[in-house]
Amino acid sequence: MKPVGAGTVNYVADWIGEVLDDLIGQIDQNIVVETSIDPKLQNIAEAAVIDELAAKSVKFNVSQGALVAMTTTARCAPWSAAATTAESQYIAR
């Protein structure tokens, strides 16, 4: 998947890396992690957040935005944020 803008796919990968030890313990071999993140929806969500920030960040005096969408079965669909993890500890968590 080719990230758009801030590259939120990286936020998801970072978060998964942070929580894996708590979920399954120490990892000493290669593993495959499957998520419910849909790459197409991810890119659409990220573009929407970037567009909203471009249109409204000055008016509302904000520099960051985020979007979390849930399916009807409570799966997390896209995660999106328009800032880097270096800029905020709260992005996509």
PDB file with one MODEL, atoms N, CA, C and O in Angstrom:
MODEL        1
ATOM      1  N   MET A   1       0.857  -1.169   0.000  1.00  0.00           N
ATOM      2  CA  MET A   1       0.000   0.000   0.000  1.00  0.00           C
ATOM      3  C   MET A   1       0.898   1.226   0.000  1.00  0.00           C
ATOM      4  O   MET A   1       1.829   1.312   0.801  1.00  0.00           O
ATOM      5  N   LYS A   2       0.634   2.157  -0.874  1.00  0.00           N
ATOM      6  CA  LYS A   2       1.374   3.405  -0.942  1.00  0.00           C
ATOM      7  C   LYS A   2       0.690   4.435  -0.060  1.00  0.00           C
ATOM      8  O   LYS A   2      -0.452   4.810  -0.327  1.00  0.00           O
ATOM      9  N   PRO A   3       1.378   4.910   1.006  1.00  0.00           N
ATOM     10  CA  PRO A   3       0.761   5.887   1.895  1.00  0.00           C
ATOM     11  C   PRO A   3       0.513   7.216   1.196  1.00  0.00           C
ATOM     12  O   PRO A   3       1.276   7.611   0.314  1.00  0.00           O
ATOM     13  N   VAL A   4      -0.552   7.904   1.590  1.00  0.00           N
ATOM     14  CA  VAL A   4      -0.880   9.230   1.102  1.00  0.00           C
ATOM     15  C   VAL A   4      -0.499  10.221   2.183  1.00  0.00           C
ATOM     16  O   VAL A   4      -0.681   9.937   3.366  1.00  0.00           O
ATOM     17  N   GLY A   5       0.015  11.352   1.816  1.00  0.00           N
ATOM     18  CA  GLY A   5       0.275  12.408   2.784  1.00  0.00           C
ATOM     19  C   GLY A   5       1.164  11.985   3.930  1.00  0.00           C
ATOM     20  O   GLY A   5       2.330  11.644   3.727  1.00  0.00           O
ATOM     21  N   ALA A   6       0.621  12.005   5.132  1.00  0.00           N
ATOM     22  CA  ALA A   6       1.405  11.729   6.328  1.00  0.00           C
ATOM     23  C   ALA A   6       1.754  10.255   6.481  1.00  0.00           C
ATOM     24  O   ALA A   6       2.582   9.916   7.326  1.00  0.00           O
ATOM     25  N   GLY A   7       1.161   9.379   5.703  1.00  0.00           N
ATOM     26  CA  GLY A   7       1.509   7.967   5.759  1.00  0.00           C
ATOM     27  C   GLY A   7       0.996   7.250   6.986  1.00  0.00           C
ATOM     28  O   GLY A   7       1.787   6.685   7.742  1.00  0.00           O
ATOM     29  N   THR A   8      -0.305   7.259   7.205  1.00  0.00           N
ATOM     30  CA  THR A   8      -0.860   6.678   8.425  1.00  0.00           C
ATOM     31  C   THR A   8      -0.666   5.184   8.539  1.00  0.00           C
ATOM     32  O   THR A   8      -0.789   4.628   9.630  1.00  0.00           O
ATOM     33  N   VAL A   9      -0.365   4.517   7.429  1.00  0.00           N
ATOM     34  CA  VAL A   9      -0.082   3.094   7.540  1.00  0.00           C
ATOM     35  C   VAL A   9       1.075   2.870   8.516  1.00  0.00           C
ATOM     36  O   VAL A   9       1.123   1.847   9.200  1.00  0.00           O
ATOM     37  N   ASN A  10       1.990   3.810   8.581  1.00  0.00           N
ATOM     38  CA  ASN A  10       3.105   3.701   9.511  1.00  0.00           C
ATOM     39  C   ASN A  10       2.649   3.809  10.961  1.00  0.00           C
ATOM     40  O   ASN A  10       3.216   3.156  11.837  1.00  0.00           O
ATOM     41  N   TYR A  11       1.625   4.631  11.226  1.00  0.00           N
ATOM     42  CA  TYR A  11       1.091   4.746  12.579  1.00  0.00           C
ATOM     43  C   TYR A  11       0.521   3.406  13.041  1.00  0.00           C
ATOM     44  O   TYR A  11       0.730   2.988  14.180  1.00  0.00           O
ATOM     45  N   VAL A  12      -0.191   2.750  12.152  1.00  0.00           N
ATOM     46  CA  VAL A  12      -0.795   1.463  12.491  1.00  0.00           C
ATOM     47  C   VAL A  12       0.293   0.450  12.790  1.00  0.00           C
ATOM     48  O   VAL A  12       0.216  -0.265  13.788  1.00  0.00           O
ATOM     49  N   ALA A  13       1.303   0.380  11.941  1.00  0.00           N
ATOM     50  CA  ALA A  13       2.403  -0.564  12.157  1.00  0.00           C
ATOM     51  C   ALA A  13       3.123  -0.266  13.469  1.00  0.00           C
ATOM     52  O   ALA A  13       3.457  -1.191  14.209  1.00  0.00           O
ATOM     53  N   ASP A  14       3.366   1.004  13.769  1.00  0.00           N
ATOM     54  CA  ASP A  14       4.004   1.380  15.035  1.00  0.00           C
ATOM     55  C   ASP A  14       3.172   0.937  16.230  1.00  0.00           C
ATOM     56  O   ASP A  14       3.701   0.380  17.191  1.00  0.00           O
ATOM     57  N   TRP A  15       1.859   1.190  16.168  1.00  0.00           N
ATOM     58  CA  TRP A  15       0.975   0.826  17.274  1.00  0.00           C
ATOM     59  C   TRP A  15       0.951  -0.681  17.478  1.00  0.00           C
ATOM     60  O   TRP A  15       1.011  -1.157  18.612  1.00  0.00           O
ATOM     61  N   ILE A  16       0.864  -1.426  16.395  1.00  0.00           N
ATOM     62  CA  ILE A  16       0.862  -2.888  16.506  1.00  0.00           C
ATOM     63  C   ILE A  16       2.147  -3.353  17.172  1.00  0.00           C
ATOM     64  O   ILE A  16       2.119  -4.213  18.052  1.00  0.00           O
ATOM     65  N   GLY A  17       3.260  -2.793  16.759  1.00  0.00           N
ATOM     66  CA  GLY A  17       4.536  -3.156  17.374  1.00  0.00           C
ATOM     67  C   GLY A  17       4.561  -2.882  18.867  1.00  0.00           C
ATOM     68  O   GLY A  17       5.152  -3.642  19.635  1.00  0.00           O
ATOM     69  N   GLU A  18       3.915  -1.791  19.280  1.00  0.00           N
ATOM     70  CA  GLU A  18       3.882  -1.431  20.699  1.00  0.00           C
ATOM     71  C   GLU A  18       3.035  -2.387  21.537  1.00  0.00           C
ATOM     72  O   GLU A  18       3.373  -2.659  22.688  1.00  0.00           O
ATOM     73  N   VAL A  19       1.949  -2.896  20.981  1.00  0.00           N
ATOM     74  CA  VAL A  19       1.029  -3.707  21.780  1.00  0.00           C
ATOM     75  C   VAL A  19       1.254  -5.212  21.665  1.00  0.00           C
ATOM     76  O   VAL A  19       0.696  -5.975  22.454  1.00  0.00           O
ATOM     77  N   LEU A  20       2.051  -5.652  20.706  1.00  0.00           N
ATOM     78  CA  LEU A  20       2.221  -7.091  20.516  1.00  0.00           C
ATOM     79  C   LEU A  20       2.777  -7.804  21.740  1.00  0.00           C
ATOM     80  O   LEU A  20       2.298  -8.883  22.091  1.00  0.00           O
ATOM     81  N   ASP A  21       3.778  -7.226  22.397  1.00  0.00           N
ATOM     82  CA  ASP A  21       4.340  -7.874  23.589  1.00  0.00           C
ATOM     83  C   ASP A  21       3.274  -8.132  24.645  1.00  0.00           C
ATOM     84  O   ASP A  21       3.247  -9.198  25.260  1.00  0.00           O
ATOM     85  N   ASP A  22       2.393  -7.152  24.852  1.00  0.00           N
ATOM     86  CA  ASP A  22       1.328  -7.322  25.847  1.00  0.00           C
ATOM     87  C   ASP A  22       0.312  -8.386  25.418  1.00  0.00           C
ATOM     88  O   ASP A  22      -0.263  -9.078  26.257  1.00  0.00           O
ATOM     89  N   LEU A  23       0.101  -8.505  24.118  1.00  0.00           N
ATOM     90  CA  LEU A  23      -0.904  -9.442  23.620  1.00  0.00           C
ATOM     91  C   LEU A  23      -0.404 -10.881  23.542  1.00  0.00           C
ATOM     92  O   LEU A  23      -1.118 -11.810  23.921  1.00  0.00           O
ATOM     93  N   ILE A  24       0.824 -11.067  23.052  1.00  0.00           N
ATOM     94  CA  ILE A  24       1.292 -12.442  22.838  1.00  0.00           C
ATOM     95  C   ILE A  24       2.635 -12.751  23.488  1.00  0.00           C
ATOM     96  O   ILE A  24       3.153 -13.857  23.330  1.00  0.00           O
ATOM     97  N   GLY A  25       3.203 -11.803  24.208  1.00  0.00           N
ATOM     98  CA  GLY A  25       4.489 -12.044  24.851  1.00  0.00           C
ATOM     99  C   GLY A  25       5.647 -11.736  23.917  1.00  0.00           C
ATOM    100  O   GLY A  25       5.464 -11.228  22.811  1.00  0.00           O
ATOM    101  N   GLN A  26       6.835 -12.055  24.391  1.00  0.00           N
ATOM    102  CA  GLN A  26       8.048 -11.763  23.622  1.00  0.00           C
ATOM    103  C   GLN A  26       8.043 -12.553  22.309  1.00  0.00           C
ATOM    104  O   GLN A  26       7.674 -13.727  22.274  1.00  0.00           O
ATOM    105  N   ILE A  27       8.457 -11.889  21.249  1.00  0.00           N
ATOM    106  CA  ILE A  27       8.476 -12.499  19.924  1.00  0.00           C
ATOM    107  C   ILE A  27       9.926 -12.813  19.572  1.00  0.00           C
ATOM    108  O   ILE A  27      10.764 -11.913  19.518  1.00  0.00           O
ATOM    109  N   ASP A  28      10.221 -14.094  19.333  1.00  0.00           N
ATOM    110  CA  ASP A  28      11.589 -14.473  18.977  1.00  0.00           C
ATOM    111  C   ASP A  28      11.669 -15.148  17.612  1.00  0.00           C
ATOM    112  O   ASP A  28      12.646 -15.825  17.292  1.00  0.00           O
ATOM    113  N   GLN A  29      10.627 -14.950  16.818  1.00  0.00           N
ATOM    114  CA  GLN A  29      10.613 -15.472  15.455  1.00  0.00           C
ATOM    115  C   GLN A  29       9.749 -14.562  14.593  1.00  0.00           C
ATOM    116  O   GLN A  29       9.020 -13.718  15.116  1.00  0.00           O
ATOM    117  N   ASN A  30       9.826 -14.727  13.286  1.00  0.00           N
ATOM    118  CA  ASN A  30       8.987 -13.932  12.387  1.00  0.00           C
ATOM    119  C   ASN A  30       7.526 -14.326  12.562  1.00  0.00           C
ATOM    120  O   ASN A  30       7.199 -15.504  12.707  1.00  0.00           O
ATOM    121  N   ILE A  31       6.657 -13.324  12.547  1.00  0.00           N
ATOM    122  CA  ILE A  31       5.220 -13.572  12.641  1.00  0.00           C
ATOM    123  C   ILE A  31       4.496 -12.747  11.579  1.00  0.00           C
ATOM    124  O   ILE A  31       5.051 -11.796  11.030  1.00  0.00           O
ATOM    125  N   VAL A  32       3.266 -13.119  11.303  1.00  0.00           N
ATOM    126  CA  VAL A  32       2.403 -12.360  10.410  1.00  0.00           C
ATOM    127  C   VAL A  32       1.247 -11.836  11.250  1.00  0.00           C
ATOM    128  O   VAL A  32       0.603 -12.595  11.974  1.00  0.00           O
ATOM    129  N   VAL A  33       0.990 -10.547  11.153  1.00  0.00           N
ATOM    130  CA  VAL A  33      -0.117  -9.925  11.875  1.00  0.00           C
ATOM    131  C   VAL A  33      -1.132  -9.438  10.844  1.00  0.00           C
ATOM    132  O   VAL A  33      -0.798  -8.648   9.961  1.00  0.00           O
ATOM    133  N   GLU A  34      -2.359  -9.909  10.960  1.00  0.00           N
ATOM    134  CA  GLU A  34      -3.432  -9.462  10.080  1.00  0.00           C
ATOM    135  C   GLU A  34      -4.299  -8.461  10.828  1.00  0.00           C
ATOM    136  O   GLU A  34      -4.616  -8.655  12.001  1.00  0.00           O
ATOM    137  N   THR A  35      -4.679  -7.394  10.144  1.00  0.00           N
ATOM    138  CA  THR A  35      -5.539  -6.376  10.753  1.00  0.00           C
ATOM    139  C   THR A  35      -6.805  -6.222   9.922  1.00  0.00           C
ATOM    140  O   THR A  35      -6.912  -6.763   8.822  1.00  0.00           O
ATOM    141  N   SER A  36      -7.755  -5.482  10.462  1.00  0.00           N
ATOM    142  CA  SER A  36      -8.976  -5.182   9.728  1.00  0.00           C
ATOM    143  C   SER A  36      -8.859  -3.856   8.980  1.00  0.00           C
ATOM    144  O   SER A  36      -9.848  -3.365   8.435  1.00  0.00           O
ATOM    145  N   ILE A  37      -7.665  -3.277   8.950  1.00  0.00           N
ATOM    146  CA  ILE A  37      -7.457  -2.011   8.250  1.00  0.00           C
ATOM    147  C   ILE A  37      -7.568  -2.248   6.746  1.00  0.00           C
ATOM    148  O   ILE A  37      -6.884  -3.112   6.198  1.00  0.00           O
ATOM    149  N   ASP A  38      -8.420  -1.490   6.090  1.00  0.00           N
ATOM    150  CA  ASP A  38      -8.615  -1.593   4.649  1.00  0.00           C
ATOM    151  C   ASP A  38      -7.765  -0.507   3.985  1.00  0.00           C
ATOM    152  O   ASP A  38      -8.018   0.679   4.193  1.00  0.00           O
ATOM    153  N   PRO A  39      -6.758  -0.892   3.189  1.00  0.00           N
ATOM    154  CA  PRO A  39      -5.853   0.116   2.603  1.00  0.00           C
ATOM    155  C   PRO A  39      -6.564   1.182   1.776  1.00  0.00           C
ATOM    156  O   PRO A  39      -6.176   2.349   1.818  1.00  0.00           O
ATOM    157  N   LYS A  40      -7.592   0.804   1.027  1.00  0.00           N
ATOM    158  CA  LYS A  40      -8.315   1.783   0.207  1.00  0.00           C
ATOM    159  C   LYS A  40      -9.040   2.795   1.103  1.00  0.00           C
ATOM    160  O   LYS A  40      -8.967   4.002   0.869  1.00  0.00           O
ATOM    161  N   LEU A  41      -9.740   2.297   2.129  1.00  0.00           N
ATOM    162  CA  LEU A  41     -10.418   3.198   3.067  1.00  0.00           C
ATOM    163  C   LEU A  41      -9.412   4.043   3.839  1.00  0.00           C
ATOM    164  O   LEU A  41      -9.672   5.207   4.141  1.00  0.00           O
ATOM    165  N   GLN A  42      -8.267   3.453   4.155  1.00  0.00           N
ATOM    166  CA  GLN A  42      -7.204   4.170   4.861  1.00  0.00           C
ATOM    167  C   GLN A  42      -6.777   5.400   4.065  1.00  0.00           C
ATOM    168  O   GLN A  42      -6.668   6.495   4.617  1.00  0.00           O
ATOM    169  N   ASN A  43      -6.539   5.218   2.780  1.00  0.00           N
ATOM    170  CA  ASN A  43      -6.116   6.333   1.936  1.00  0.00           C
ATOM    171  C   ASN A  43      -7.212   7.389   1.805  1.00  0.00           C
ATOM    172  O   ASN A  43      -6.922   8.585   1.809  1.00  0.00           O
ATOM    173  N   ILE A  44      -8.458   6.958   1.689  1.00  0.00           N
ATOM    174  CA  ILE A  44      -9.586   7.897   1.599  1.00  0.00           C
ATOM    175  C   ILE A  44      -9.708   8.700   2.899  1.00  0.00           C
ATOM    176  O   ILE A  44      -9.901   9.915   2.867  1.00  0.00           O
ATOM    177  N   ALA A  45      -9.595   8.023   4.026  1.00  0.00           N
ATOM    178  CA  ALA A  45      -9.703   8.695   5.320  1.00  0.00           C
ATOM    179  C   ALA A  45      -8.573   9.694   5.514  1.00  0.00           C
ATOM    180  O   ALA A  45      -8.793  10.808   5.989  1.00  0.00           O
ATOM    181  N   GLU A  46      -7.382   9.296   5.150  1.00  0.00           N
ATOM    182  CA  GLU A  46      -6.254  10.205   5.312  1.00  0.00           C
ATOM    183  C   GLU A  46      -6.425  11.450   4.440  1.00  0.00           C
ATOM    184  O   GLU A  46      -6.163  12.566   4.890  1.00  0.00           O
ATOM    185  N   ALA A  47      -6.860  11.261   3.211  1.00  0.00           N
ATOM    186  CA  ALA A  47      -7.089  12.403   2.324  1.00  0.00           C
ATOM    187  C   ALA A  47      -8.172  13.323   2.900  1.00  0.00           C
ATOM    188  O   ALA A  47      -8.062  14.545   2.803  1.00  0.00           O
ATOM    189  N   ALA A  48      -9.216  12.739   3.498  1.00  0.00           N
ATOM    190  CA  ALA A  48     -10.301  13.542   4.087  1.00  0.00           C
ATOM    191  C   ALA A  48      -9.784  14.395   5.244  1.00  0.00           C
ATOM    192  O   ALA A  48     -10.147  15.565   5.368  1.00  0.00           O
ATOM    193  N   VAL A  49      -8.945  13.812   6.085  1.00  0.00           N
ATOM    194  CA  VAL A  49      -8.397  14.570   7.219  1.00  0.00           C
ATOM    195  C   VAL A  49      -7.491  15.689   6.715  1.00  0.00           C
ATOM    196  O   VAL A  49      -7.563  16.816   7.207  1.00  0.00           O
ATOM    197  N   ILE A  50      -6.650  15.390   5.748  1.00  0.00           N
ATOM    198  CA  ILE A  50      -5.758  16.408   5.193  1.00  0.00           C
ATOM    199  C   ILE A  50      -6.570  17.542   4.570  1.00  0.00           C
ATOM    200  O   ILE A  50      -6.249  18.715   4.765  1.00  0.00           O
ATOM    201  N   ASP A  51      -7.617  17.198   3.824  1.00  0.00           N
ATOM    202  CA  ASP A  51      -8.469  18.215   3.198  1.00  0.00           C
ATOM    203  C   ASP A  51      -9.167  19.091   4.247  1.00  0.00           C
ATOM    204  O   ASP A  51      -9.220  20.312   4.101  1.00  0.00           O
ATOM    205  N   GLU A  52      -9.695  18.472   5.293  1.00  0.00           N
ATOM    206  CA  GLU A  52     -10.375  19.237   6.349  1.00  0.00           C
ATOM    207  C   GLU A  52      -9.405  20.173   7.054  1.00  0.00           C
ATOM    208  O   GLU A  52      -9.741  21.322   7.339  1.00  0.00           O
ATOM    209  N   LEU A  53      -8.202  19.683   7.334  1.00  0.00           N
ATOM    210  CA  LEU A  53      -7.218  20.551   7.973  1.00  0.00           C
ATOM    211  C   LEU A  53      -6.841  21.704   7.063  1.00  0.00           C
ATOM    212  O   LEU A  53      -6.704  22.838   7.521  1.00  0.00           O
ATOM    213  N   ALA A  54      -6.672  21.427   5.788  1.00  0.00           N
ATOM    214  CA  ALA A  54      -6.325  22.493   4.847  1.00  0.00           C
ATOM    215  C   ALA A  54      -7.419  23.556   4.811  1.00  0.00           C
ATOM    216  O   ALA A  54      -7.130  24.748   4.708  1.00  0.00           O
ATOM    217  N   ALA A  55      -8.661  23.126   4.895  1.00  0.00           N
ATOM    218  CA  ALA A  55      -9.793  24.055   4.804  1.00  0.00           C
ATOM    219  C   ALA A  55     -10.100  24.775   6.116  1.00  0.00           C
ATOM    220  O   ALA A  55     -10.572  25.911   6.094  1.00  0.00           O
ATOM    221  N   LYS A  56      -9.839  24.132   7.262  1.00  0.00           N
ATOM    222  CA  LYS A  56     -10.360  24.677   8.523  1.00  0.00           C
ATOM    223  C   LYS A  56      -9.336  24.880   9.628  1.00  0.00           C
ATOM    224  O   LYS A  56      -9.693  25.372  10.699  1.00  0.00           O
ATOM    225  N   SER A  57      -8.082  24.519   9.408  1.00  0.00           N
ATOM    226  CA  SER A  57      -7.112  24.588  10.506  1.00  0.00           C
ATOM    227  C   SER A  57      -6.898  26.016  11.009  1.00  0.00           C
ATOM    228  O   SER A  57      -6.770  26.231  12.214  1.00  0.00           O
ATOM    229  N   VAL A  58      -6.860  26.981  10.113  1.00  0.00           N
ATOM    230  CA  VAL A  58      -6.659  28.366  10.530  1.00  0.00           C
ATOM    231  C   VAL A  58      -7.880  28.872  11.292  1.00  0.00           C
ATOM    232  O   VAL A  58      -7.743  29.480  12.354  1.00  0.00           O
ATOM    233  N   LYS A  59      -9.065  28.625  10.755  1.00  0.00           N
ATOM    234  CA  LYS A  59     -10.297  29.094  11.391  1.00  0.00           C
ATOM    235  C   LYS A  59     -10.443  28.566  12.815  1.00  0.00           C
ATOM    236  O   LYS A  59     -10.863  29.302  13.708  1.00  0.00           O
ATOM    237  N   PHE A  60     -10.102  27.300  13.032  1.00  0.00           N
ATOM    238  CA  PHE A  60     -10.279  26.685  14.345  1.00  0.00           C
ATOM    239  C   PHE A  60      -8.980  26.606  15.147  1.00  0.00           C
ATOM    240  O   PHE A  60      -8.941  26.018  16.228  1.00  0.00           O
ATOM    241  N   ASN A  61      -7.913  27.209  14.603  1.00  0.00           N
ATOM    242  CA  ASN A  61      -6.620  27.253  15.284  1.00  0.00           C
ATOM    243  C   ASN A  61      -6.136  25.856  15.700  1.00  0.00           C
ATOM    244  O   ASN A  61      -5.758  25.636  16.851  1.00  0.00           O
ATOM    245  N   VAL A  62      -6.154  24.927  14.750  1.00  0.00           N
ATOM    246  CA  VAL A  62      -5.671  23.573  14.993  1.00  0.00           C
ATOM    247  C   VAL A  62      -4.615  23.222  13.956  1.00  0.00           C
ATOM    248  O   VAL A  62      -4.621  23.751  12.844  1.00  0.00           O
ATOM    249  N   SER A  63      -3.711  22.325  14.328  1.00  0.00           N
ATOM    250  CA  SER A  63      -2.665  21.910  13.401  1.00  0.00           C
ATOM    251  C   SER A  63      -2.673  20.406  13.164  1.00  0.00           C
ATOM    252  O   SER A  63      -1.886  19.893  12.368  1.00  0.00           O
ATOM    253  N   GLN A  64      -3.561  19.703  13.853  1.00  0.00           N
ATOM    254  CA  GLN A  64      -3.627  18.257  13.720  1.00  0.00           C
ATOM    255  C   GLN A  64      -5.086  17.818  13.668  1.00  0.00           C
ATOM    256  O   GLN A  64      -5.977  18.503  14.171  1.00  0.00           O
ATOM    257  N   GLY A  65      -5.307  16.670  13.053  1.00  0.00           N
ATOM    258  CA  GLY A  65      -6.639  16.106  13.023  1.00  0.00           C
ATOM    259  C   GLY A  65      -6.541  14.601  12.977  1.00  0.00           C
ATOM    260  O   GLY A  65      -5.502  14.054  12.606  1.00  0.00           O
ATOM    261  N   ALA A  66      -7.594  13.936  13.343  1.00  0.00           N
ATOM    262  CA  ALA A  66      -7.595  12.473  13.324  1.00  0.00           C
ATOM    263  C   ALA A  66      -8.992  11.977  13.003  1.00  0.00           C
ATOM    264  O   ALA A  66      -9.983  12.680  13.202  1.00  0.00           O
ATOM    265  N   LEU A  67      -9.052  10.755  12.503  1.00  0.00           N
ATOM    266  CA  LEU A  67     -10.316  10.120  12.165  1.00  0.00           C
ATOM    267  C   LEU A  67     -10.201   8.642  12.495  1.00  0.00           C
ATOM    268  O   LEU A  67      -9.233   7.983  12.116  1.00  0.00           O
ATOM    269  N   VAL A  68     -11.183   8.134  13.193  1.00  0.00           N
ATOM    270  CA  VAL A  68     -11.287   6.696  13.420  1.00  0.00           C
ATOM    271  C   VAL A  68     -12.687   6.298  12.979  1.00  0.00           C
ATOM    272  O   VAL A  68     -13.669   6.855  13.470  1.00  0.00           O
ATOM    273  N   ALA A  69     -12.794   5.354  12.070  1.00  0.00           N
ATOM    274  CA  ALA A  69     -14.092   4.898  11.567  1.00  0.00           C
ATOM    275  C   ALA A  69     -14.301   3.453  12.007  1.00  0.00           C
ATOM    276  O   ALA A  69     -13.390   2.629  11.932  1.00  0.00           O
ATOM    277  N   MET A  70     -15.502   3.166  12.461  1.00  0.00           N
ATOM    278  CA  MET A  70     -15.826   1.810  12.902  1.00  0.00           C
ATOM    279  C   MET A  70     -16.854   1.201  11.958  1.00  0.00           C
ATOM    280  O   MET A  70     -17.726   1.898  11.439  1.00  0.00           O
ATOM    281  N   THR A  71     -16.743  -0.090  11.747  1.00  0.00           N
ATOM    282  CA  THR A  71     -17.752  -0.793  10.973  1.00  0.00           C
ATOM    283  C   THR A  71     -18.939  -1.104  11.880  1.00  0.00           C
ATOM    284  O   THR A  71     -18.879  -0.856  13.085  1.00  0.00           O
ATOM    285  N   THR A  72     -19.997  -1.636  11.323  1.00  0.00           N
ATOM    286  CA  THR A  72     -21.165  -1.993  12.140  1.00  0.00           C
ATOM    287  C   THR A  72     -20.872  -3.166  13.064  1.00  0.00           C
ATOM    288  O   THR A  72     -21.646  -3.431  13.984  1.00  0.00           O
ATOM    289  N   THR A  73     -19.773  -3.871  12.836  1.00  0.00           N
ATOM    290  CA  THR A  73     -19.379  -4.969  13.725  1.00  0.00           C
ATOM    291  C   THR A  73     -18.286  -4.536  14.688  1.00  0.00           C
ATOM    292  O   THR A  73     -17.638  -5.371  15.320  1.00  0.00           O
ATOM    293  N   ALA A  74     -18.084  -3.224  14.798  1.00  0.00           N
ATOM    294  CA  ALA A  74     -17.129  -2.615  15.733  1.00  0.00           C
ATOM    295  C   ALA A  74     -15.674  -2.884  15.387  1.00  0.00           C
ATOM    296  O   ALA A  74     -14.806  -2.801  16.255  1.00  0.00           O
ATOM    297  N   ARG A  75     -15.399  -3.203  14.133  1.00  0.00           N
ATOM    298  CA  ARG A  75     -14.010  -3.291  13.705  1.00  0.00           C
ATOM    299  C   ARG A  75     -13.530  -1.879  13.408  1.00  0.00           C
ATOM    300  O   ARG A  75     -14.290  -1.032  12.938  1.00  0.00           O
ATOM    301  N   CYS A  76     -12.269  -1.645  13.687  1.00  0.00           N
ATOM    302  CA  CYS A  76     -11.673  -0.377  13.300  1.00  0.00           C
ATOM    303  C   CYS A  76     -11.377  -0.449  11.816  1.00  0.00           C
ATOM    304  O   CYS A  76     -10.626  -1.320  11.374  1.00  0.00           O
ATOM    305  N   ALA A  77     -11.952   0.449  11.045  1.00  0.00           N
ATOM    306  CA  ALA A  77     -11.736   0.446   9.592  1.00  0.00           C
ATOM    307  C   ALA A  77     -10.501   1.291   9.295  1.00  0.00           C
ATOM    308  O   ALA A  77      -9.393   0.789   9.486  1.00  0.00           O
ATOM    309  N   PRO A  78     -10.614   2.534   8.843  1.00  0.00           N
ATOM    310  CA  PRO A  78      -9.383   3.302   8.628  1.00  0.00           C
ATOM    311  C   PRO A  78      -8.974   4.086   9.865  1.00  0.00           C
ATOM    312  O   PRO A  78      -9.813   4.526  10.650  1.00  0.00           O
ATOM    313  N   TRP A  79      -7.712   4.244  10.013  1.00  0.00           N
ATOM    314  CA  TRP A  79      -7.143   5.180  10.977  1.00  0.00           C
ATOM    315  C   TRP A  79      -6.529   6.265  10.157  1.00  0.00           C
ATOM    316  O   TRP A  79      -5.912   5.982   9.130  1.00  0.00           O
ATOM    317  N   SER A  80      -6.670   7.475  10.559  1.00  0.00           N
ATOM    318  CA  SER A  80      -6.023   8.531   9.813  1.00  0.00           C
ATOM    319  C   SER A  80      -5.652   9.668  10.733  1.00  0.00           C
ATOM    320  O   SER A  80      -6.344   9.965  11.707  1.00  0.00           O
ATOM    321  N   ALA A  81      -4.544  10.296  10.400  1.00  0.00           N
ATOM    322  CA  ALA A  81      -4.084  11.461  11.133  1.00  0.00           C
ATOM    323  C   ALA A  81      -3.263  12.318  10.191  1.00  0.00           C
ATOM    324  O   ALA A  81      -2.661  11.804   9.248  1.00  0.00           O
ATOM    325  N   ALA A  82      -3.233  13.586  10.429  1.00  0.00           N
ATOM    326  CA  ALA A  82      -2.470  14.484   9.570  1.00  0.00           C
ATOM    327  C   ALA A  82      -1.400  15.187  10.381  1.00  0.00           C
ATOM    328  O   ALA A  82      -1.434  16.406  10.553  1.00  0.00           O
ATOM    329  N   ALA A  83      -0.479  14.436  10.864  1.00  0.00           N
ATOM    330  CA  ALA A  83       0.719  14.921  11.545  1.00  0.00           C
ATOM    331  C   ALA A  83       1.616  13.710  11.691  1.00  0.00           C
ATOM    332  O   ALA A  83       1.160  12.584  11.493  1.00  0.00           O
ATOM    333  N   THR A  84       2.863  13.908  12.027  1.00  0.00           N
ATOM    334  CA  THR A  84       3.743  12.761  12.205  1.00  0.00           C
ATOM    335  C   THR A  84       3.758  12.339  13.656  1.00  0.00           C
ATOM    336  O   THR A  84       3.414  13.131  14.533  1.00  0.00           O
ATOM    337  N   THR A  85       4.148  11.112  13.925  1.00  0.00           N
ATOM    338  CA  THR A  85       4.211  10.667  15.320  1.00  0.00           C
ATOM    339  C   THR A  85       5.221  11.480  16.083  1.00  0.00           C
ATOM    340  O   THR A  85       5.104  11.612  17.302  1.00  0.00           O
ATOM    341  N   ALA A  86       6.218  12.037  15.405  1.00  0.00           N
ATOM    342  CA  ALA A  86       7.185  12.890  16.072  1.00  0.00           C
ATOM    343  C   ALA A  86       6.538  14.182  16.566  1.00  0.00           C
ATOM    344  O   ALA A  86       6.995  14.770  17.547  1.00  0.00           O
ATOM    345  N   GLU A  87       5.477  14.626  15.891  1.00  0.00           N
ATOM    346  CA  GLU A  87       4.803  15.860  16.263  1.00  0.00           C
ATOM    347  C   GLU A  87       3.832  15.682  17.422  1.00  0.00           C
ATOM    348  O   GLU A  87       3.577  16.634  18.160  1.00  0.00           O
ATOM    349  N   SER A  88       3.288  14.488  17.593  1.00  0.00           N
ATOM    350  CA  SER A  88       2.287  14.288  18.628  1.00  0.00           C
ATOM    351  C   SER A  88       2.304  12.859  19.129  1.00  0.00           C
ATOM    352  O   SER A  88       2.338  11.914  18.341  1.00  0.00           O
ATOM    353  N   GLN A  89       2.280  12.707  20.436  1.00  0.00           N
ATOM    354  CA  GLN A  89       2.213  11.363  21.008  1.00  0.00           C
ATOM    355  C   GLN A  89       0.811  10.774  20.913  1.00  0.00           C
ATOM    356  O   GLN A  89       0.619   9.599  21.224  1.00  0.00           O
ATOM    357  N   TYR A  90      -0.177  11.569  20.487  1.00  0.00           N
ATOM    358  CA  TYR A  90      -1.554  11.123  20.474  1.00  0.00           C
ATOM    359  C   TYR A  90      -2.042  10.677  19.101  1.00  0.00           C
ATOM    360  O   TYR A  90      -3.199  10.278  18.966  1.00  0.00           O
ATOM    361  N   ILE A  91      -1.204  10.733  18.095  1.00  0.00           N
ATOM    362  CA  ILE A  91      -1.636  10.409  16.744  1.00  0.00           C
ATOM    363  C   ILE A  91      -1.959   8.919  16.621  1.00  0.00           C
ATOM    364  O   ILE A  91      -1.162   8.062  17.001  1.00  0.00           O
ATOM    365  N   ALA A  92      -3.128   8.636  16.089  1.00  0.00           N
ATOM    366  CA  ALA A  92      -3.561   7.281  15.735  1.00  0.00           C
ATOM    367  C   ALA A  92      -3.392   6.285  16.850  1.00  0.00           C
ATOM    368  O   ALA A  92      -2.897   5.184  16.613  1.00  0.00           O
ATOM    369  N   ARG A  93      -3.779   6.625  18.042  1.00  0.00           N
ATOM    370  CA  ARG A  93      -3.685   5.687  19.173  1.00  0.00           C
ATOM    371  C   ARG A  93      -5.064   5.471  19.732  1.00  0.00           C
ATOM    372  O   ARG A  93      -5.230   4.718  20.691  1.00  0.00           O
TER     373      ARG A  93
ENDMDL
END
